[in-house]
Amino acid sequence: MNKLAKLDRNYVWHPFTQMRDWLRREPIVIVAGKGPVLRDVAGREYLDANSSIWTNLHGHNHPRINAAIRGQLRKIAHSSALGLANEPASLLAEQLIKSVSRSLNGAADHPTALRRPPRVEDPGRLTSAATPLVGESRQPRLNKVFFSDDGSTAVEVALKLAYEFARRSGMSQSPRFLSVQGAYHGDTVGAVSLGHIDLFHKAYRGLLFPTDKVPAPYCYRCPYNRAKPERADARDYRQCRWECLGVLERKFARQKKKGNPYAAFVVEPLIQGAAGMIPQPPGWLSRASAVARDYGALLVADEVMTAFGRTGVNPGGRTDVRPPLFACQREDVVPDFMALAKGLTGGYLAMAATLTTERVFEAFLGEYHEFKTFFHGHSYTGNQLGAAAALASLELLSSPASIRARERLEGALEDELTSLWVNPHVGDIRRVGLIAGIELVQDWRTREPFDLRRRVGIRVCEALARRGVLTRPIGNVIVLMPPYCTTPLQVRCIVKALEAAIPEVLSARRNR
């Protein structure tokens, strides 16, 4: 066994990993990377099919980001944001606000009248006509940035700000939060409280505060979807009446009737990640957001995974618009809080940001003796190296070459994934832009899931690694989320490897 592998086994405790299983085999030790390719200590090369857990945007060892970090290193690596400002963090905050404020036509931000979804007339039916919100309510404007370290802390910041804002504004003295079934918003205690994945969160129940949940629009397994299984994305053949939105509205109405309306609704826009790559059907985000607004709740968008172009290039096939960098922009939704991390620095350094509004910011202004300060912070808040990398990444994202590369990648993913439908164990293929999830089942006709104890997803990913492709499953869902520099040929290699790995693991002989 390689010396580095031995050191890892002796001393390192890996996240979300059953270490008994880990210690049974020699780990892959990564020592180098270039573009979408990783190389291990033995010289073997692998395609990075999940962008190093959803973070790497432009490929490894990118010369522009390398140069930005080297340039910043010649000045200073880090100084405290407690009582001091710095150059790259200030520039980054400006660029983030400019990027998120652009509407889909590329113009400067402008308030958009919200339209609410059909109101529920009875438990199983929605009226057909959407009506405008009372008073033509306007969406907020994001213009303040609070920097932190990672996705969990970005959500934690939003949660704390929303909690205290609700109290100070008179919305509620005991603010309560609503999130979506299967939600995962991070591993800090507040973020875990918003989560609803028992496998991850149940063990910590005694540490958590209560939050409520509503059904996810999981079309493939939705109890309201009356469609029989087809060989297509379940969103495309679903038969329902938006009953999930009816449940959401009734939840808000009941909480309001109790005299303590929800302070905030927390959601991953367009697609839930750790829930199993659960995509929302078009229109769900804007309708759900309008319901929350209708009941006076703040909207928290967890864009830790979905931001920076991950949800696709071309909105609705239009060619006259600037590609949206944020999932919310694809349905013209502006939240009160937006949590960003993962791809913020292009996958180079740990950095996060929580964007919010002037209205929230002003609730924390006061004289020193009033102690209205937001008492929260991190040692590496606004770190210069991270900010320099993020500025370079944002510049790359806006370049014509990057836009063309993302467009090619999106088309290649769409084309290549169709070959997987012939496998009877492929139940659903879900793709939102440059994110894909392939759900494996015992038989596509019944949608019967595999028992997690069979480790089907893990075993398929192990078979992929033997074929030179690295990714990580979510239960029985295989995730494909390659860096934007991945070529169509490399996408084909990834999908062909998966096409071979599934029957290797799930052949009749191996299933006995």
C-alpha positions in Angstrom: 0.0 0.0 0.0 1.2 3.5 -0.9 2.7 5.5 2.0 0.1 8.3 1.6 -2.7 5.8 1.7 -1.3 4.3 4.9 -1.2 7.8 6.5 -4.7 8.4 5.5 -6.0 5.1 7.0 -4.0 5.8 10.2 -5.1 9.4 10.8 -7.9 10.8 8.7 -11.6 10.6 9.5 -13.6 11.2 6.3 -16.9 13.0 6.0 -20.1 11.0 5.4 -18.1 7.9 5.2 -18.5 4.6 7.0 -14.9 4.2 8.1 -15.1 0.5 8.7 -15.8 0.1 4.9 -13.1 2.6 4.2 -10.4 0.7 6.1 -11.1 -2.5 4.1 -9.5 -1.2 0.9 -6.8 1.0 -0.3 -8.1 4.5 -1.0 -7.5 6.5 -4.2 -5.0 9.2 -3.3 -5.3 12.2 -5.6 -2.1 14.2 -6.2 -2.8 16.3 -9.3 -5.5 17.6 -11.6 -5.8 19.4 -14.9 -9.1 20.5 -16.4 -11.7 17.8 -15.8 -9.0 15.1 -15.1 -7.6 14.0 -11.7 -4.5 11.9 -11.3 -3.8 9.6 -8.4 -0.5 8.7 -6.7 0.0 5.7 -9.0 -0.4 7.8 -12.1 -3.9 6.6 -13.0 -6.2 9.3 -14.5 -9.9 9.8 -13.8 -12.6 12.1 -15.1 -14.0 14.2 -12.3 -17.7 13.5 -12.9 -19.0 15.4 -9.9 -16.7 18.4 -9.9 -15.1 17.4 -6.7 -18.4 17.3 -4.8 -20.1 20.0 -6.8 -17.5 22.8 -6.4 -15.2 22.9 -9.4 -16.5 25.0 -12.2 -13.8 25.6 -14.7 -11.5 22.6 -14.2 -8.6 21.9 -12.0 -5.4 24.0 -12.2 -7.0 26.7 -14.2 -4.3 29.3 -15.3 -6.6 32.4 -14.8 -7.6 31.4 -11.2 -4.0 30.3 -10.4 -2.7 33.7 -11.6 -5.3 35.6 -9.5 -4.3 33.7 -6.4 -0.6 34.2 -7.1 -1.1 37.9 -7.7 -3.0 38.2 -4.4 -0.3 36.2 -2.5 2.2 38.9 -3.5 0.1 41.4 -1.6 -1.5 39.6 1.4 -3.1 36.3 2.1 -5.5 37.2 4.9 -6.4 40.0 7.2 -9.4 40.2 9.6 -12.8 41.5 8.5 -13.6 42.4 12.1 -13.0 46.2 12.0 -11.1 46.2 8.7 -12.0 46.1 5.0 -10.0 44.7 2.1 -9.7 45.2 -1.6 -10.8 41.8 -3.2 -13.7 41.2 -0.8 -15.1 44.7 -1.5 -14.8 44.1 -5.3 -16.3 40.7 -5.0 -19.3 41.9 -3.0 -20.0 44.5 -5.8 -19.7 41.9 -8.5 -22.0 39.4 -6.7 -24.7 42.1 -6.3 -24.4 43.1 -9.9 -24.6 39.5 -11.1 -27.7 38.6 -9.0 -29.5 41.9 -9.8 -29.5 41.4 -13.5 -32.8 40.2 -14.9 -33.0 37.6 -17.6 -32.8 40.2 -20.4 -29.5 41.5 -19.0 -30.8 44.9 -17.9 -30.3 46.3 -14.5 -32.5 45.0 -11.7 -36.1 46.1 -11.5 -39.0 45.2 -9.2 -41.3 42.5 -10.7 -44.9 42.2 -9.7 -45.4 38.8 -8.1 -48.2 36.5 -9.3 -49.5 34.0 -6.9 -50.4 30.5 -7.9 -54.0 29.3 -8.0 -55.7 29.4 -4.5 -56.9 26.0 -3.2 -60.6 25.7 -3.5 -60.7 22.2 -2.0 -58.0 19.6 -0.9 -57.6 18.0 -4.4 -58.2 20.8 -6.9 -56.7 24.1 -7.8 -58.5 26.9 -9.6 -57.1 27.5 -13.1 -56.5 31.3 -13.1 -53.6 32.9 -11.4 -54.3 36.2 -9.7 -51.9 39.0 -8.9 -50.9 39.5 -5.3 -52.8 42.2 -3.3 -51.3 45.6 -4.0 -49.1 44.2 -6.8 -46.4 43.3 -4.2 -42.9 43.8 -5.4 -39.9 41.6 -5.0 -37.0 42.7 -2.9 -33.6 43.9 -4.0 -30.5 42.1 -2.8 -27.7 44.6 -2.1 -25.7 43.5 1.0 -23.2 40.6 1.3 -22.1 38.8 4.4 -19.1 36.6 3.8 -18.5 33.3 5.6 -16.8 30.0 5.1 -19.0 27.3 3.5 -22.5 26.4 2.5 -23.6 25.5 6.0 -22.4 28.8 7.5 -24.0 30.7 4.6 -27.4 29.2 5.4 -26.7 29.6 9.2 -26.2 33.4 8.6 -29.5 33.6 6.6 -31.3 31.7 9.4 -30.0 33.9 12.2 -30.7 37.1 10.2 -34.2 36.0 9.4 -34.9 35.0 13.0 -33.8 38.3 14.5 -35.3 40.3 11.7 -38.7 38.7 12.3 -38.4 39.5 16.0 -37.3 43.1 15.4 -39.8 43.9 12.7 -42.8 42.5 14.7 -43.4 39.6 12.4 -43.1 37.1 15.3 -41.5 36.9 18.7 -41.0 33.1 18.3 -40.1 32.8 14.6 -40.8 29.5 12.9 -39.4 28.2 9.7 -40.7 26.0 6.8 -38.6 23.9 4.4 -39.1 21.1 2.0 -39.2 17.4 2.6 -35.8 15.8 2.0 -34.2 19.2 2.6 -30.5 19.4 3.3 -29.1 22.8 4.1 -25.8 22.0 5.8 -24.3 20.5 9.0 -24.3 23.4 11.5 -27.0 23.0 14.1 -29.3 25.7 12.6 -28.9 24.3 9.1 -29.5 20.8 10.3 -32.7 22.0 12.0 -33.9 23.0 8.6 -33.1 19.6 7.2 -35.5 16.7 6.8 -33.3 13.6 5.9 -33.6 11.3 8.8 -30.5 9.3 7.7 -28.4 12.5 8.2 -30.3 14.4 10.8 -32.2 12.0 13.2 -29.1 11.4 15.4 -29.0 15.1 16.3 -32.7 15.6 17.1 -32.0 16.5 20.7 -29.8 19.4 19.7 -32.2 20.9 17.2 -35.1 23.4 17.2 -38.4 22.4 15.5 -39.1 23.3 11.9 -41.9 22.3 9.6 -41.9 20.7 6.2 -44.0 20.4 3.1 -43.8 17.8 0.3 -41.1 18.1 -2.3 -42.4 18.2 -5.9 -40.7 14.8 -6.5 -42.6 14.0 -9.6 -41.1 10.5 -10.0 -42.4 9.4 -6.5 -45.1 12.0 -5.9 -48.3 10.5 -4.4 -50.4 13.0 -6.5 -48.8 12.0 -9.8 -51.3 9.6 -11.5 -49.1 8.9 -14.5 -47.7 5.4 -15.0 -43.9 5.1 -15.4 -42.5 6.0 -18.8 -39.0 6.0 -20.3 -38.6 9.8 -19.7 -38.0 12.4 -17.0 -41.1 12.1 -14.7 -41.6 15.8 -14.9 -42.4 15.5 -18.6 -45.3 13.0 -18.3 -46.6 13.8 -14.8 -50.4 14.0 -14.3 -51.3 16.2 -11.4 -53.1 19.4 -10.5 -50.2 21.0 -8.5 -51.5 19.4 -5.3 -48.1 19.9 -3.7 -48.7 23.7 -4.0 -52.1 23.2 -2.4 -50.4 21.5 0.6 -47.9 24.3 0.8 -50.7 27.0 0.9 -52.7 25.1 3.5 -49.6 24.8 5.6 -49.1 28.6 5.5 -52.8 29.2 6.2 -52.9 26.9 9.3 -49.8 28.5 10.7 -51.2 32.0 10.2 -54.4 30.9 11.9 -52.4 29.9 15.0 -51.3 33.5 15.3 -47.6 32.9 14.5 -47.2 32.9 10.7 -44.0 31.4 9.3 -41.1 33.8 9.4 -39.3 32.3 6.4 -39.6 29.6 3.7 -36.3 27.9 2.9 -35.8 26.2 -0.5 -33.1 25.0 -2.9 -34.3 26.6 -6.2 -35.0 24.4 -9.2 -33.4 21.2 -7.8 -32.7 19.7 -4.3 -29.2 18.2 -4.1 -28.6 15.8 -1.2 -32.3 14.8 -1.3 -31.4 12.8 -4.4 -31.2 15.4 -7.2 -34.9 16.1 -7.0 -35.9 18.7 -9.7 -38.9 20.9 -9.5 -41.2 21.1 -12.5 -41.2 24.4 -14.3 -43.2 27.0 -12.5 -43.1 25.4 -9.1 -40.4 27.8 -7.7 -42.2 31.0 -8.8 -45.6 29.7 -7.6 -44.2 28.4 -4.2 -42.3 31.7 -3.7 -45.5 33.7 -4.4 -47.4 31.7 -1.8 -44.7 32.5 0.8 -44.9 36.2 -0.2 -48.6 36.1 0.0 -48.4 35.1 3.7 -45.7 37.6 4.5 -42.8 35.1 4.9 -39.3 35.9 4.0 -37.8 33.7 1.2 -34.4 32.0 1.8 -32.8 30.6 -1.4 -30.1 28.0 -0.8 -28.1 28.3 -4.0 -25.0 26.6 -2.5 -25.2 24.0 -5.3 -27.3 25.7 -7.9 -25.5 29.0 -8.4 -22.9 30.1 -10.9 -24.4 28.6 -14.1 -25.1 25.1 -12.8 -28.7 25.1 -13.8 -28.0 25.8 -17.4 -27.2 28.3 -20.1 -30.2 28.9 -22.3 -33.5 29.8 -20.5 -36.3 28.3 -22.4 -34.4 28.1 -25.7 -34.1 31.9 -25.9 -31.1 33.3 -27.6 -31.6 37.0 -26.9 -30.8 36.8 -23.2 -27.8 36.7 -20.9 -27.3 33.3 -19.4 -28.5 33.4 -15.8 -25.9 32.6 -13.2 -28.4 31.8 -10.4 -31.3 29.3 -10.4 -33.7 31.9 -9.0 -33.2 34.0 -12.1 -34.6 31.3 -14.3 -38.1 31.9 -12.8 -37.7 35.6 -12.1 -37.6 35.1 -8.3 -35.7 37.4 -6.0 -35.3 36.0 -2.5 -34.7 38.0 0.8 -31.6 35.9 1.4 -29.4 34.0 -1.0 -26.8 31.5 0.3 -23.8 31.0 -1.9 -20.7 28.7 -1.6 -19.2 25.6 -3.3 -18.5 27.1 -6.8 -18.0 30.6 -5.5 -14.2 30.4 -5.8 -14.4 28.0 -8.8 -13.7 25.1 -6.5 -10.4 26.4 -5.2 -10.9 27.7 -1.6 -13.5 27.5 1.1 -15.6 30.7 0.9 -19.3 31.5 1.2 -21.6 34.5 1.0 -25.1 35.4 2.2 -26.8 38.1 0.2 -29.7 40.1 1.7 -31.6 43.3 1.4 -31.3 46.9 2.7 -34.5 46.2 4.7 -32.9 43.4 6.7 -29.6 45.3 7.0 -31.3 48.4 8.5 -32.9 46.2 11.3 -29.4 45.8 12.7 -28.4 49.4 12.6 -28.3 51.4 15.9 -26.1 53.2 18.4 -23.4 51.1 20.0 -25.1 51.0 23.4 -28.3 49.5 21.8 -26.3 46.3 20.9 -28.3 45.8 17.7 -25.1 44.4 16.0 -25.3 41.1 14.1 -23.3 39.1 16.6 -21.9 36.5 14.2 -18.6 36.1 12.4 -15.8 33.9 11.2 -12.0 34.3 11.4 -11.6 34.0 7.6 -14.6 36.1 6.6 -13.8 38.0 3.4 -10.5 36.1 3.0 -8.4 37.8 0.3 -7.2 34.7 -1.5 -10.8 33.3 -1.7 -12.1 36.6 -2.9 -9.4 36.9 -5.6 -10.2 33.4 -6.8 -14.0 34.2 -6.9 -13.4 37.4 -8.9 -11.4 35.4 -11.5 -14.1 32.8 -11.6 -16.9 35.3 -12.1 -14.9 36.9 -14.9 -14.5 33.5 -16.6 -18.2 32.7 -16.2 -19.1 35.9 -18.2 -16.7 35.1 -21.0 -18.1 34.0 -24.4 -15.8 31.0 -24.3 -17.2 29.8 -21.0 -20.8 30.3 -22.1 -20.1 28.3 -25.3 -18.5 25.5 -23.3 -21.4 25.3 -20.9 -23.8 25.2 -23.8 -21.9 22.4 -25.4 -21.7 20.5 -22.1 -25.5 20.8 -21.5 -26.2 19.6 -25.0 -23.8 16.7 -24.6 -25.3 15.6 -21.3 -28.8 15.7 -22.7 -27.8 13.6 -25.7 -25.7 11.0 -24.0 -28.0 10.3 -21.1 -30.7 9.0 -23.4 -28.7 5.8 -23.9 -29.3 4.8 -20.3 -33.0 4.4 -20.7 -32.5 0.9 -22.2 -31.4 -0.4 -18.8 -34.3 -1.8 -16.8 -32.7 -0.6 -13.6 -32.8 3.1 -14.6 -36.0 4.4 -13.2 -35.6 8.1 -13.7 -33.1 10.4 -15.4 -33.3 13.9 -14.0 -31.4 16.8 -15.5 -31.4 20.5 -14.7 -28.9 22.2 -16.9 -25.5 20.9 -16.0 -26.7 18.7 -13.1 -27.9 15.1 -13.7 -29.2 12.4 -11.3 -29.9 8.8 -12.4 -32.1 6.9 -10.0 -31.6 3.2 -10.0 -34.5 0.9 -9.1 -35.2 -2.8 -9.1 -37.5 -2.5 -12.1 -38.5 0.7 -13.9 -42.1 -0.5 -14.3 -42.7 -0.7 -10.6 -40.3 2.0 -9.4 -39.4 -0.3 -6.5 -36.3 1.1 -4.8 -33.2 -0.9 -3.7 -32.7 -1.3 0.0 -29.9 1.1 0.9 -28.1 -1.7 2.8 -27.3 -3.2 -0.5 -25.0 -0.3 -1.3 -26.1 -0.2 -4.9 -25.2 3.4 -5.6 -21.8 3.0 -3.9 -21.0 -0.2 -5.7 -21.9 1.4 -9.1 -19.6 4.3 -8.3 -16.8 1.9 -7.4 -17.3 0.2 -10.8 -17.1 3.6 -12.4 -13.8 4.4 -10.6 -12.4 1.2 -12.1 -13.3 2.6 -15.5 -11.6 6.0 -14.8 -14.6 8.0 -13.7 -15.1 9.5 -10.2 -18.4 10.5 -8.7 -20.3 9.9 -5.5 -23.9 8.6 -5.2 -26.8 9.9 -3.1 -28.3 6.6 -2.0 -29.4 4.9 -5.2 -29.0 8.0 -7.3 -25.8 8.4 -9.4 -24.8 12.1 -9.7 -23.2 13.5 -12.8 -22.0 17.1 -12.5 -18.8 17.6 -14.5 -16.7 20.8 -14.7 -17.7 23.2 -17.4 -14.5 22.5 -19.4 -15.5 18.8 -19.9 -15.7 18.0 -23.6 -18.5 16.2 -25.4 -16.2 13.2 -25.9 -15.4 13.1 -22.2 -19.1 13.3 -21.4 -19.6 10.3 -23.7 -16.8 8.4 -21.8 -18.5 9.2 -18.5 -22.0 8.0 -19.6 -20.5 4.9 -21.4 -18.7 4.0 -18.2 -22.0 4.2 -16.3 -23.8 2.3 -19.0 -21.3 -0.6 -18.3 -21.1 -0.2 -14.6 -24.8 -0.6 -13.8 -25.2 -4.1 -15.3 -21.8 -5.2 -13.8 -23.2 -4.5 -10.4 -26.8 -5.4 -11.0 -26.6 -8.5 -13.2 -28.7 -11.5 -12.4 -25.7 -13.4 -11.1 -24.7 -10.7 -8.7 -28.2 -10.2 -7.5 -28.7 -13.7 -6.2 
